[in-house]
Amino acid sequence: MPVLVLTVDQRSSRAGADLVPRAMEATAGVPLLRPLERTAGDEVQGVLDRPEHVALVLEPLLRDDTWHIGLGAGTVEEPLPDHARAGRGPAYLHAREAVGRAKNSPWHLRVHGDTDDARHLESALWLWAAVLARRTPRGWDVVDLADQGLTHEEIGRRLGISQSAVSQRAQAAGLAEGRRARELVTHLATPLLRVPGAGMGP
């Protein structure tokens, strides 16, 4: 069973507050195969089996900018236990390798697997992280409302600014680029979660 195991470790945890509850709350709305849960100390782990969930679960973690993030692509032993931390298999080993490497990597994020597809996904995630990192709180205000489906006019009324100001903030925040990046992340995660031989002709 191909999955992505997400292992996340808080950066500089000894010098700050425990942020694990905040991470779990921020990602609680994403229907993962096994939701994020604390494994030990300031580390959490979850299991994904849907490509569209990759960007959804990673965005709040990247936005928080306080985590080492590792994604391990591969299979897991079945039946998969009810709790993510109890699972076993190559995907877990890859996730452990990835989160270790993330500590000295761009954007504190790595993807590890047996194929080039993992590297391709990692490259897209780094580029996406660069877009997210340039967003100011005002930019996030616009992006969050736009992601709720509000128009620029509605966003302007909500924030008390002109439509022109909304457009300027959206452009500075990379709203369009961020949306395209999420689509690309989903596209590149798909082959990592595809069952071998599925969807292929004779």
C-alpha positions as CSV (number, residue, x, y, z in Angstrom):
1,M,0.0,0.0,0.0
2,P,1.8,3.2,-1.2
3,V,1.5,6.2,1.2
4,L,3.4,9.3,2.3
5,V,4.4,9.3,5.9
6,L,4.8,12.8,7.3
7,T,7.2,13.2,10.2
8,V,7.5,16.7,11.7
9,D,9.9,17.8,14.4
10,Q,9.8,21.2,16.1
11,R,12.8,23.4,15.5
12,S,14.6,24.8,18.6
13,S,12.1,23.1,20.8
14,R,14.2,23.4,23.9
15,A,14.2,27.1,23.7
16,G,10.5,27.7,23.1
17,A,7.0,26.6,23.9
18,D,5.5,23.2,22.8
19,L,3.9,23.9,19.5
20,V,2.7,20.3,18.8
21,P,-0.9,21.1,19.9
22,R,-1.0,24.1,17.5
23,A,0.2,21.9,14.6
24,M,-2.4,19.2,15.3
25,E,-5.1,21.8,15.5
26,A,-4.1,23.6,12.3
27,T,-4.1,20.3,10.3
28,A,-7.2,18.7,12.0
29,G,-9.4,19.6,9.1
30,V,-7.4,17.6,6.6
31,P,-8.8,14.0,6.3
32,L,-5.5,12.1,6.4
33,L,-5.4,8.3,6.4
34,R,-4.0,8.6,9.9
35,P,-4.1,12.0,11.4
36,L,-1.1,13.8,13.0
37,E,-0.3,12.6,16.5
38,R,2.6,13.1,18.8
39,T,5.2,10.4,18.7
40,A,7.8,11.5,21.2
41,G,8.8,14.9,22.6
42,D,8.1,17.6,20.0
43,E,7.6,15.3,17.0
44,V,4.4,14.4,15.3
45,Q,3.6,11.9,12.6
46,G,0.7,11.2,10.1
47,V,0.0,9.1,7.1
48,L,-1.4,10.4,3.7
49,D,-2.9,8.4,0.9
50,R,-4.4,11.2,-1.2
51,P,-2.2,13.5,-3.3
52,E,-4.6,16.5,-2.8
53,H,-4.0,16.3,0.9
54,V,-0.2,17.0,0.7
55,A,-0.5,20.7,0.1
56,L,-3.4,21.1,2.5
57,V,-1.5,19.6,5.4
58,L,1.9,21.2,4.6
59,E,0.7,24.7,4.1
60,P,-0.1,25.5,7.8
61,L,3.2,23.9,8.8
62,L,5.2,25.9,6.3
63,R,3.3,29.0,7.3
64,D,4.2,28.5,10.9
65,D,7.9,28.3,10.0
66,T,8.9,26.4,13.1
67,W,9.2,22.8,11.9
68,H,11.6,20.3,10.3
69,I,9.4,18.5,7.8
70,G,10.1,15.1,6.4
71,L,7.9,13.2,3.8
72,G,8.7,9.5,3.3
73,A,7.3,7.9,0.1
74,G,6.8,4.1,-0.1
75,T,4.8,1.2,1.2
76,V,3.6,0.3,4.7
77,E,3.0,-3.0,6.3
78,E,-0.7,-3.9,6.3
79,P,-3.0,-3.8,8.1
80,L,-2.1,-0.3,9.0
81,P,-2.5,0.3,12.7
82,D,-5.1,2.8,13.9
83,H,-2.3,5.2,15.1
84,A,0.3,6.6,12.7
85,R,3.1,6.1,15.2
86,A,2.5,2.4,15.3
87,G,3.0,1.8,11.6
88,R,6.0,0.1,10.0
89,G,7.5,-0.2,6.5
90,P,9.7,1.5,4.0
91,A,7.7,4.8,4.0
92,Y,8.4,5.2,7.7
93,L,12.1,4.6,7.2
94,H,12.1,7.2,4.4
95,A,10.2,9.7,6.5
96,R,12.8,9.3,9.3
97,E,15.6,9.9,6.8
98,A,13.8,12.9,5.4
99,V,13.2,14.7,8.6
100,G,16.8,14.2,9.6
101,R,18.0,15.7,6.4
102,A,15.5,18.5,6.7
103,K,17.5,20.1,9.5
104,N,20.2,21.2,7.1
105,S,18.0,21.7,3.9
106,P,16.3,24.6,2.2
107,W,13.0,25.5,4.0
108,H,13.7,22.7,6.5
109,L,11.8,20.2,4.3
110,R,12.8,17.0,2.5
111,V,11.1,14.2,0.6
112,H,12.7,10.8,0.5
113,G,11.8,7.8,-1.5
114,D,13.1,5.2,-3.9
115,T,12.3,7.0,-7.2
116,D,13.0,10.4,-8.8
117,D,9.3,11.3,-8.2
118,A,10.3,12.0,-4.6
119,R,12.9,14.5,-5.7
120,H,10.5,16.2,-8.2
121,L,7.9,16.6,-5.4
122,E,10.6,18.0,-3.1
123,S,11.7,20.6,-5.7
124,A,8.1,21.8,-6.1
125,L,7.7,22.0,-2.4
126,W,10.8,24.1,-2.0
127,L,9.6,26.6,-4.7
128,W,6.2,26.7,-3.1
129,A,7.8,27.4,0.3
130,A,9.7,30.3,-1.2
131,V,6.4,31.8,-2.3
132,L,4.8,31.3,1.2
133,A,7.8,32.7,3.0
134,R,7.5,36.1,1.3
135,R,3.9,36.7,2.5
136,T,3.3,39.3,5.2
137,P,0.4,39.1,7.7
138,R,-1.5,41.5,5.4
139,G,-0.9,39.3,2.5
140,W,-2.1,36.2,4.4
141,D,-5.3,38.1,5.3
142,V,-6.1,38.5,1.6
143,V,-5.0,35.0,0.7
144,D,-7.1,33.4,3.5
145,L,-10.2,35.2,2.4
146,A,-9.6,34.5,-1.3
147,D,-9.3,30.8,-0.4
148,Q,-12.7,31.0,1.2
149,G,-14.1,32.0,-2.1
150,L,-14.5,35.8,-1.5
151,T,-14.1,38.2,-4.5
152,H,-11.7,41.1,-4.4
153,E,-14.7,43.4,-3.7
154,E,-15.8,41.3,-0.8
155,I,-12.3,41.1,0.6
156,G,-12.0,44.8,0.4
157,R,-15.1,45.4,2.3
158,R,-14.1,42.8,4.9
159,L,-10.7,44.4,5.4
160,G,-11.7,48.0,4.9
161,I,-9.5,48.6,1.9
162,S,-10.0,49.3,-1.8
163,Q,-10.2,46.7,-4.5
164,S,-6.9,48.1,-5.8
165,A,-5.3,47.6,-2.5
166,V,-6.6,44.0,-2.4
167,S,-5.1,43.4,-5.9
168,Q,-1.8,44.8,-4.8
169,R,-1.6,42.7,-1.7
170,A,-2.7,39.6,-3.6
171,Q,0.1,40.1,-6.1
172,A,2.7,40.8,-3.5
173,A,1.6,37.7,-1.6
174,G,1.9,35.5,-4.7
175,L,-1.7,34.4,-4.6
176,A,-1.8,33.1,-8.1
177,E,1.6,31.5,-7.9
178,G,0.7,29.8,-4.6
179,R,-2.4,28.3,-6.1
180,R,-0.5,27.0,-9.1
181,A,2.1,25.6,-6.8
182,R,-0.5,23.7,-4.8
183,E,-1.8,22.2,-8.1
184,L,1.7,21.2,-9.0
185,V,2.3,19.6,-5.6
186,T,-0.8,17.5,-6.0
187,H,0.2,16.5,-9.5
188,L,3.7,15.5,-8.5
189,A,2.5,13.6,-5.4
190,T,0.1,11.5,-7.5
191,P,2.7,9.0,-8.9
192,L,4.1,8.4,-5.4
193,L,0.7,7.2,-4.2
194,R,-0.3,5.2,-7.2
195,V,-0.6,1.5,-6.8
196,P,1.8,-0.2,-9.2
197,G,0.1,-1.2,-12.3
198,A,-3.1,0.7,-11.5
199,G,-4.6,2.5,-14.5
200,M,-2.2,0.9,-16.9
201,G,-3.3,-1.0,-20.0
202,P,-2.3,-4.6,-20.8
